[in-house]
């Protein structure tokens, strides 16, 4: 739930970029009065004079009337505006706020003097650093960045290029050594290294008493080397979140992980072999604090040799699964009870091609959970089963639906999702966000479905038009976006 300040900040930020050039002006210093955009019914003033008919408050640019606290919230939202895509490796050298951000706080100091003063007085704006394709020339900037963060806890990211040369490898060591001067302030560490030579600073980490989140992906290292790095990290009593890569997971579930204290586990890139269901469940049984779990598995074809334990994870709210090969996942999920589950993302390409969503309904039914967010990627699902799932009682509390079905979603599904005022059996009455990554329906059918769900529907994401010439559908939706009198957003997926 967003605070009133956060909601206000969001609203201001939506017009932030387009309005900034118009609003950020100082009539006494940066713009002559003859050129300034006047909004008042008064005669233009001459340079350096004040019109007595305009109050001093009104003469201040609107952006400068905001309280510093609100402006700080806007700055924070600005820095965390996502770039729209994630990086597996760095293509160009840069330093940003986070791995997925568009911007950095240095730009804020280039707008005007007052913004520079505000940004420098807010250490939290400088407490997150992401270094792309490390170079020695970045070191002075990173040092300034760390100095401005003062004593704030730090979120640090290093992302190498796909094939780092010796200079980049050396610079990576230099950046890590610089980061280690503030090791007592580390809170989050995200390392993605593509060099085959083990990184010595990473192998010899100093004391990090505040470190709670570590994501580490390395290529070409020996599993024993990676295991030793993780063994030291797992000893930290502050550790709560881990991201294990395929190199580390090649021998199965970690033997020395602190399961009982972990709240977030991510092994999406970590499992490329058949899963030992018994070992998997035994590890989960110890994760009573687990809130979010992301993994990729291959379901084994053979039945377990002995009865499997039934497990309840009382705090698990987010589950993301990529399932490949083998039979239906029911053999695994019938032993899991997740009463707090609200978000489920499923990427499945396993066989058989029928009854592909039954295990999800069974999981929700015996867990007695209310699913709010559901993402499904499935190239083998048939439309009848999709409609059956969307019509089920288990799906009726969804407020976000995200589908990628490779041409499966046709006019039949669109019609089922169309809201009819006179009917009492409309599907997904609480739906606020709809993401259709592909579909095979006409422009008119899609447009009718979306407009029928307004104003409850808040955001729609659709595939971007392929042609440079906008289709009638895209023009219709752009018109809807501009004219609708409710809180509605249309976004194109690229």
C-alpha positions in Angstrom: 0.0 0.0 0.0 1.5 3.3 -1.1 1.6 6.3 1.3 -0.2 9.5 0.3 3.2 11.1 -0.3 4.2 8.2 -2.6 1.0 8.5 -4.5 1.4 12.2 -4.9 5.0 11.6 -6.0 3.9 9.1 -8.6 1.4 11.6 -10.0 4.0 14.4 -10.2 6.6 12.1 -11.7 4.2 11.1 -14.5 4.5 14.6 -15.9 8.0 15.2 -14.5 10.0 14.8 -17.7 7.7 16.6 -20.1 7.0 19.5 -17.7 10.6 20.0 -16.4 11.8 22.3 -19.1 8.8 24.5 -18.8 8.6 24.7 -15.1 12.3 24.9 -14.1 13.0 28.6 -14.8 14.1 31.5 -12.6 12.8 34.8 -14.0 15.5 36.8 -12.2 18.5 34.8 -13.4 17.9 32.4 -16.2 15.1 33.8 -18.4 14.4 37.4 -19.3 10.9 38.6 -18.4 10.1 39.3 -22.1 10.7 35.6 -23.0 9.2 34.0 -19.9 5.9 32.1 -20.3 3.4 34.4 -18.4 0.4 32.8 -16.8 -1.0 35.9 -15.1 -3.2 38.7 -16.4 -0.6 41.4 -15.8 1.7 43.5 -17.9 5.1 42.0 -18.5 7.8 43.3 -16.2 11.1 44.7 -17.3 14.2 42.7 -16.5 15.2 42.9 -12.8 11.9 44.4 -11.6 9.0 42.8 -9.7 5.3 43.3 -10.8 3.4 44.3 -7.6 0.3 42.7 -8.9 2.0 39.3 -8.7 2.6 37.9 -5.2 6.1 36.7 -4.4 4.8 33.2 -3.9 3.2 33.2 -7.4 6.4 34.5 -9.0 8.3 31.4 -7.7 8.4 28.6 -10.3 5.8 25.9 -9.4 8.5 23.2 -9.1 10.2 25.3 -6.4 7.0 25.5 -4.3 7.1 21.8 -3.5 8.3 20.9 0.0 11.8 19.5 0.1 10.4 16.2 1.4 8.1 15.8 -1.6 10.8 16.7 -4.0 13.0 14.1 -2.4 10.4 11.5 -3.0 10.1 12.5 -6.6 13.9 12.3 -7.0 13.8 8.7 -5.6 11.1 7.7 -8.0 13.0 9.3 -10.8 16.2 7.3 -10.0 14.3 4.0 -9.9 12.4 4.5 -13.1 13.1 1.2 -14.9 14.9 1.1 -18.2 12.4 -1.5 -19.5 14.8 -4.3 -19.9 17.3 -6.3 -17.8 21.0 -6.8 -18.6 22.8 -10.2 -18.7 26.0 -8.4 -19.4 27.2 -4.8 -19.9 27.5 -3.4 -23.4 29.0 0.0 -22.5 30.8 1.4 -19.5 28.6 3.5 -17.2 27.6 4.1 -13.6 23.9 4.3 -12.7 21.7 4.0 -9.6 20.7 0.4 -10.2 21.2 -2.4 -12.8 17.8 -1.7 -14.3 17.7 2.1 -13.9 17.7 4.7 -16.7 19.3 7.4 -14.7 21.7 8.5 -12.0 21.6 11.1 -9.3 24.4 13.2 -10.8 22.0 14.5 -13.4 19.9 16.1 -10.7 22.7 18.4 -9.8 22.9 19.6 -13.4 19.4 21.1 -13.4 19.8 24.0 -11.1 21.6 25.1 -7.9 18.6 24.4 -5.6 18.3 20.8 -7.0 22.0 20.3 -6.6 21.8 21.4 -2.9 18.8 19.1 -2.3 20.4 16.0 -4.0 23.7 16.5 -2.1 21.8 16.7 1.2 20.1 13.4 0.6 22.6 10.5 1.2 20.0 7.9 0.4 20.0 9.1 -3.3 23.6 7.9 -3.4 23.3 4.7 -1.5 22.8 2.5 -4.6 25.6 2.1 -7.2 25.6 -0.1 -10.3 28.9 -0.2 -12.3 28.6 -1.4 -15.9 31.7 -2.7 -17.7 34.2 -1.5 -15.1 37.0 0.9 -16.2 39.8 2.5 -14.2 38.4 6.0 -15.2 35.2 5.2 -13.2 37.1 5.0 -9.9 37.1 8.8 -9.0 33.3 9.0 -9.8 32.6 5.9 -7.6 34.7 7.4 -4.8 32.6 10.6 -4.9 29.4 8.6 -5.1 30.4 6.6 -1.9 31.4 9.8 -0.1 28.0 11.4 -0.8 26.3 8.2 0.6 28.0 9.0 3.9 26.9 6.3 6.4 23.9 4.9 4.5 23.7 1.2 4.0 24.8 0.4 0.4 23.4 -1.6 -2.5 26.3 -2.4 -4.9 26.2 -3.9 -8.4 29.0 -4.9 -10.8 28.2 -6.1 -14.3 30.9 -7.1 -16.7 30.8 -7.2 -20.4 30.3 -10.6 -22.2 34.0 -11.1 -22.9 35.9 -8.8 -20.5 39.5 -8.0 -21.5 42.4 -7.8 -19.1 41.9 -4.1 -18.5 38.2 -4.7 -17.6 39.2 -7.6 -15.3 41.8 -5.4 -13.5 39.3 -2.5 -13.2 36.7 -5.0 -11.7 39.2 -5.8 -9.0 39.8 -2.1 -8.4 36.1 -1.3 -8.1 35.6 -4.3 -5.7 38.6 -3.1 -3.5 37.1 0.4 -3.4 33.7 -1.1 -2.4 35.5 -3.0 0.3 36.5 0.2 2.0 32.8 0.5 3.0 32.2 -3.2 3.6 30.7 -2.5 7.0 27.9 -0.7 5.2 27.1 -3.3 2.5 23.4 -4.2 2.5 23.0 -5.7 -1.0 25.6 -7.1 -3.4 24.9 -8.2 -7.0 27.8 -9.5 -8.9 27.7 -10.7 -12.5 31.2 -11.7 -13.7 32.1 -13.3 -17.0 35.8 -13.6 -16.6 37.2 -17.1 -16.2 39.9 -16.1 -13.8 38.5 -16.1 -10.2 38.3 -12.7 -8.7 40.6 -12.4 -5.7 38.8 -9.6 -3.8 35.6 -11.6 -4.1 37.4 -14.6 -2.6 38.6 -12.6 0.3 35.6 -10.6 1.5 36.1 -8.6 4.7 33.6 -8.4 7.5 30.2 -7.4 6.2 27.9 -7.3 9.3 24.9 -5.6 7.5 24.9 -7.7 4.4 21.5 -9.2 3.8 21.2 -9.8 0.1 23.7 -11.5 -2.3 23.2 -12.3 -6.0 26.2 -13.8 -7.6 26.5 -15.2 -11.1 29.9 -16.3 -12.4 31.0 -18.0 -15.6 33.8 -20.5 -16.0 34.8 -20.7 -12.4 35.3 -24.1 -10.7 32.4 -25.1 -8.5 34.7 -25.6 -5.6 35.9 -22.0 -5.8 32.3 -20.6 -6.0 31.3 -22.9 -3.1 34.0 -21.5 -0.9 32.9 -17.9 -1.6 29.3 -18.9 -0.8 30.3 -20.8 2.3 31.7 -17.6 3.8 28.6 -15.6 2.8 26.3 -18.3 4.3 28.0 -17.8 7.7 26.6 -14.2 8.0 23.7 -14.0 10.5 22.4 -11.0 8.6 21.9 -12.9 5.3 18.3 -13.0 4.1 18.3 -13.1 0.3 20.4 -15.2 -2.0 20.7 -15.7 -5.8 22.6 -18.9 -6.7 23.9 -19.4 -10.3 24.2 -22.6 -12.4 27.9 -23.0 -11.6 27.1 -23.1 -7.9 24.1 -25.4 -8.3 25.6 -28.0 -10.6 25.9 -30.4 -7.7 22.4 -29.9 -6.3 21.0 -27.9 -3.4 23.7 -26.2 -1.2 24.8 -28.3 1.7 25.6 -25.3 4.0 22.9 -22.8 3.2 21.3 -21.1 6.2 17.8 -22.2 5.2 16.1 -21.2 8.5 17.0 -17.5 8.1 16.4 -17.0 4.3 13.4 -15.0 3.1 14.2 -14.8 -0.6 15.8 -17.5 -2.8 16.5 -17.2 -6.5 17.8 -20.2 -8.5 16.2 -19.4 -11.8 19.5 -19.8 -13.7 20.7 -22.4 -11.3 19.1 -25.8 -12.0 19.7 -27.5 -15.4 19.5 -31.1 -14.4 16.7 -33.4 -13.1 15.5 -32.4 -9.7 15.7 -34.7 -6.7 12.2 -34.0 -5.4 13.0 -35.4 -2.0 16.1 -33.3 -1.5 14.2 -30.2 -2.7 11.4 -30.7 -0.3 13.7 -31.5 2.6 15.4 -28.1 2.0 12.1 -26.2 1.7 10.9 -27.8 5.0 13.6 -25.7 6.8 12.5 -22.5 5.1 9.8 -21.3 7.4 10.7 -17.7 6.9 10.6 -17.9 3.1 8.6 -15.1 1.4 9.8 -15.3 -2.2 11.0 -18.3 -4.2 12.2 -18.3 -7.8 13.5 -21.5 -9.4 13.9 -23.6 -12.5 13.4 -27.3 -12.4 13.2 -30.4 -14.6 10.6 -32.8 -13.2 11.9 -36.3 -12.8 10.1 -39.1 -14.7 10.6 -41.7 -12.0 8.4 -41.9 -8.9 10.2 -41.2 -5.6 11.4 -44.4 -3.8 9.7 -43.5 -0.5 6.8 -41.3 0.7 7.5 -37.5 0.5 6.9 -35.1 3.4 4.0 -32.7 3.4 5.3 -29.1 3.8 3.6 -25.9 4.8 5.4 -22.6 4.1 3.3 -20.1 6.0 4.9 -16.9 4.8 5.6 -17.6 1.1 3.8 -14.9 -0.9 5.7 -15.0 -4.3 6.4 -18.1 -6.3 8.1 -18.1 -9.7 8.6 -21.5 -11.4 10.1 -22.5 -14.8 9.2 -26.2 -15.4 10.7 -28.3 -18.1 10.4 -31.9 -19.2 9.0 -34.8 -17.2 5.3 -35.3 -16.1 2.9 -32.9 -14.5 4.2 -31.0 -11.5 1.3 -32.3 -9.4 3.7 -34.9 -7.9 5.6 -32.0 -6.3 3.0 -29.5 -5.5 0.5 -31.8 -3.9 3.0 -31.9 -1.0 3.2 -28.1 -0.7 0.7 -25.9 1.2 1.1 -22.1 0.7 -1.6 -20.3 2.6 -0.1 -16.8 2.0 0.5 -17.1 -1.8 -0.6 -14.0 -3.7 1.7 -14.0 -6.7 2.4 -17.0 -9.0 4.5 -16.9 -12.2 4.7 -20.2 -14.2 6.8 -20.8 -17.3 6.1 -24.4 -18.3 7.2 -26.4 -21.4 6.7 -29.9 -19.9 4.5 -32.7 -21.1 1.8 -33.9 -21.3 -0.1 -31.4 -23.4 -3.4 -31.8 -21.5 -4.5 -30.9 -18.0 -1.7 -28.3 -17.7 -3.4 -26.0 -15.2 -5.0 -28.5 -13.0 -2.1 -28.6 -10.6 -2.4 -24.8 -10.1 -6.0 -25.0 -9.2 -5.3 -27.9 -6.9 -2.5 -26.0 -5.2 -4.7 -22.9 -4.6 -7.6 -25.1 -3.4 -5.8 -27.1 -0.8 -3.7 -24.0 0.2 -6.8 -21.9 0.6 -4.9 -18.9 -0.8 -6.2 -15.9 -2.7 -4.1 -15.4 -5.8 -3.8 -11.7 -6.8 -1.2 -11.9 -9.6 -0.7 -14.6 -12.2 1.8 -14.8 -15.0 1.6 -17.7 -17.5 4.0 -18.7 -20.3 2.9 -21.9 -21.9 3.3 -22.8 -25.7 1.4 -26.1 -25.3 -1.7 -24.9 -23.5 -5.1 -25.2 -25.3 -7.6 -22.4 -25.2 -10.3 -24.5 -23.6 -8.2 -25.1 -20.5 -7.2 -21.4 -20.3 -10.9 -20.3 -20.3 -11.7 -23.0 -17.8 -9.0 -21.7 -15.5 -10.1 -18.1 -15.9 -13.7 -19.1 -15.1 -12.7 -21.1 -12.0 -13.4 -19.7 -8.5 -9.7 -19.8 -7.7 -9.0 -17.2 -10.3 -11.7 -14.6 -9.5 -9.5 -12.6 -7.0 -6.9 -11.8 -9.7 -6.0 -8.1 -10.0 -3.1 -8.7 -12.4 -3.1 -11.1 -15.3 0.0 -11.6 -17.6 -0.2 -14.0 -20.5 2.3 -15.2 -23.1 0.8 -18.1 -25.0 2.2 -17.9 -28.6 -0.9 -17.4 -30.6 -3.3 -19.2 -28.3 -5.2 -16.2 -27.1 -8.0 -15.7 -29.7 -11.4 -13.9 -29.9 -12.9 -16.6 -27.7 -10.8 -15.6 -24.7 -11.2 -11.9 -25.4 -15.0 -12.3 -25.5 -14.9 -14.2 -22.1 -13.0 -11.3 -20.6 -15.4 -8.7 -22.0 -17.4 -7.2 -19.2 -21.2 -7.2 -19.7 -23.1 -4.9 -17.3 -26.3 -7.0 -17.4 -24.5 -10.3 -16.5 -23.8 -11.5 -13.0 -21.1 -14.0 -14.1 -18.4 -11.6 -15.4 -14.9 -13.0 -15.1 -12.1 -11.5 -13.0 -14.1 -8.6 -11.5 -11.1 -7.2 -9.6 -8.7 -7.1 -12.6 -6.7 -3.9 -12.6 -3.6 -4.8 -14.8 -3.8 -6.8 -18.0 -0.7 -7.8 -20.0 -1.2 -9.6 -23.3 2.1 -10.4 -24.8 0.5 -11.9 -27.9 -3.0 -12.4 -29.2 -5.0 -13.4 -32.3 -8.1 -11.2 -32.0 -9.3 -8.3 -34.1 -8.7 -4.7 -33.1 -12.4 -4.1 -32.5 -12.8 -7.1 -30.2 -9.7 -6.2 -28.1 -10.8 -2.5 -27.9 -14.3 -3.5 -26.8 -13.0 -5.8 -24.1 -10.7 -3.2 -22.6 -13.2 -0.3 -22.7 -15.8 -2.6 -21.1 -13.6 -3.0 -18.0 -13.0 0.7 -17.4 -12.7 2.3 -14.9 -11.8 -0.7 -12.8 -9.0 -1.6 -15.3 -6.0 0.6 -14.5 -3.3 -0.5 -16.9 -3.0 -2.5 -20.2 0.2 -3.6 -21.8 0.1 -4.8 -25.5 2.6 -5.8 -28.1 4.0 -2.8 -29.9 2.9 -2.4 -33.6 5.3 -4.0 -35.9 5.1 -1.4 -38.6 6.3 2.2 -38.5 2.8 3.1 -39.7 0.4 2.9 -36.7 -2.5 0.4 -37.1 -6.1 1.4 -36.4 -5.8 -0.5 -33.2 -2.8 1.5 -31.9 -4.4 4.8 -32.9 -7.7 3.8 -31.2 -5.8 3.0 -28.0 -3.8 6.1 -28.1 -7.0 8.1 -28.5 -8.5 6.1 -25.5 -5.4 6.9 -23.4 -5.7 10.6 -24.1 -9.4 11.0 -23.7 -10.5 8.6 -20.9 -11.4 10.3 -17.7 -10.1 7.7 -15.3 -6.8 6.5 -14.0 -5.8 4.4 -17.0 -2.4 3.7 -18.6 -1.6 2.1 -21.9 1.9 0.8 -22.5 3.5 -0.9 -25.6 5.7 -3.9 -25.1 8.9 -4.0 -27.1 
